[in-house]
Amino acid sequence: CSSSPCPLEARELGDNTCSLCSNGYYFNTTFFRNESDASSWAEVRCVKCSVGEYSRQDDALALNSCFKCIPGKYQPNTNSDKCLNCELGTFQPEFGKGSCKACPLGGFCASTNSFNGGFSSCRPGTY
């Protein structure tokens, strides 16, 4: 048993070593653990990020959820430490998505780092 708690770090029942959650995981603070009640240790503290999300220890500690990919970026896998830029010709206008959309007719997708996910409408008289 450990005599000191592990604030914002995880450890297994009976283990004395605390550690941060790995990249691609968030730290779950939504339950209480009791050293003398093994059943309170059934849930894991470090939970995998879902598709469209990421976490990196170097950036900021993810508490109770991972960070969502921003528009213009996506992550198709779970347990990831970064989001990927949409390829040219695709865009993603929403947060937390696992893929990008093909650029529709009437516009172009040339920028991945924009609030609308990279889609720009053509000016009148152009296509």
C-alpha positions as MATLAB code, in Angstrom:
seq = 'CSSSPCPLEARELGDNTCSLCSNGYYFNTTFFRNESDASSWAEVRCVKCSVGEYSRQDDALALNSCFKCIPGKYQPNTNSDKCLNCELGTFQPEFGKGSCKACPLGGFCASTNSFNGGFSSCRPGTY';
ca = [
       0.000    0.000    0.000;
       1.064    3.536   -0.625;
       1.010    6.080    2.179;
       0.673    9.022   -0.199;
      -1.979    9.676   -2.841;
      -1.145   10.214   -6.508;
      -2.827   13.504   -7.426;
      -3.351   13.589  -11.195;
      -1.245   10.455  -11.612;
      -2.190    6.799  -11.830;
      -1.038    3.764   -9.908;
      -2.233    0.200   -9.505;
      -3.638   -1.186   -6.251;
      -0.745   -2.096   -3.964;
       1.833   -0.320   -6.119;
       3.951    2.500   -4.667;
       4.810    4.097   -8.005;
       2.728    6.919   -9.478;
       2.916    7.876  -13.140;
       1.255   10.269  -15.550;
      -1.099    8.824  -18.133;
       0.616    8.046  -21.431;
       0.102   10.092  -24.563;
      -3.254    9.233  -26.107;
      -4.971    8.814  -22.714;
      -6.844   11.128  -20.346;
      -6.877   11.045  -16.545;
     -10.270   10.091  -15.088;
     -11.005   11.944  -11.822;
     -14.698   11.022  -11.653;
     -14.447    8.283   -9.033;
     -12.919    7.744   -5.591;
     -10.523    4.946   -4.706;
     -10.221    3.429   -1.265;
      -6.967    1.629   -0.419;
      -8.862   -0.956    1.659;
     -11.572   -1.644   -0.955;
     -10.174   -3.478   -4.001;
     -13.485   -3.105   -5.883;
     -12.982    0.693   -5.967;
      -9.912    0.042   -8.141;
     -11.783   -1.777  -10.922;
     -12.046    1.281  -13.170;
      -8.866    2.553  -14.790;
      -7.655    6.103  -14.212;
      -6.002    6.396  -17.632;
      -8.608    6.105  -20.404;
      -7.882    5.904  -24.157;
      -8.702    8.872  -26.341;
     -11.438    8.245  -28.903;
     -11.344    8.825  -32.658;
     -11.146   12.587  -33.323;
      -9.300   13.254  -30.056;
      -5.742   13.369  -28.721;
      -3.624   14.050  -25.640;
       0.063   14.740  -25.077;
       1.749   14.896  -21.700;
       4.105   17.594  -22.994;
       1.267   20.008  -23.822;
      -1.326   19.821  -21.041;
      -2.799   17.172  -18.803;
      -6.089   15.887  -20.206;
      -8.582   15.612  -17.318;
     -11.802   13.596  -17.718;
     -11.649   13.810  -21.516;
      -9.136   14.135  -24.318;
      -8.737   17.241  -26.463;
     -10.834   17.362  -29.633;
      -9.164   17.933  -32.990;
      -9.866   21.454  -34.256;
     -11.487   22.243  -37.632;
      -9.065   21.512  -40.462;
      -7.612   18.552  -38.564;
      -8.699   14.971  -37.843;
      -7.589   11.772  -36.095;
      -8.829    8.411  -37.415;
      -7.347    6.324  -34.572;
      -7.884    5.932  -30.849;
      -5.067    6.418  -28.359;
      -3.416    9.243  -30.350;
      -1.081   12.042  -29.329;
      -1.838   14.491  -32.154;
      -4.283   15.419  -34.885;
      -3.468   15.300  -38.584;
      -3.977   18.077  -41.137;
      -6.644   17.447  -43.752;
      -5.095   16.654  -47.126;
      -5.374   19.244  -49.894;
      -8.717   18.792  -51.619;
     -10.424   17.895  -48.340;
     -11.716   19.853  -45.347;
     -13.252   19.392  -41.906;
     -15.369   22.218  -40.449;
     -16.153   20.490  -37.121;
     -14.293   19.724  -33.903;
     -13.409   16.155  -32.899;
     -13.728   14.278  -36.186;
     -12.012   11.147  -37.432;
     -11.875   12.039  -41.127;
     -12.012   14.911  -43.583;
     -14.630   15.522  -46.272;
     -14.006   15.844  -50.008;
     -14.090   19.451  -51.138;
     -17.509   20.116  -52.744;
     -18.171   21.717  -56.118;
     -18.322   25.504  -56.034;
     -15.282   25.910  -53.840;
     -11.745   24.851  -53.102;
      -9.834   23.437  -50.158;
      -6.341   24.837  -50.025;
      -5.890   25.796  -46.374;
      -6.003   23.392  -43.462;
      -5.682   25.934  -40.654;
      -8.849   27.981  -40.851;
     -11.987   28.290  -38.740;
     -14.134   26.660  -41.450;
     -11.832   23.683  -41.807;
     -10.202   24.789  -45.055;
     -13.142   25.237  -47.453;
     -13.462   28.472  -49.445;
     -16.339   29.242  -51.804;
     -15.529   30.355  -55.320;
     -16.146   34.040  -56.071;
     -19.155   34.817  -58.251;
     -18.354   34.217  -61.934;
     -15.669   31.619  -61.168;
     -15.720   27.882  -60.641;
];
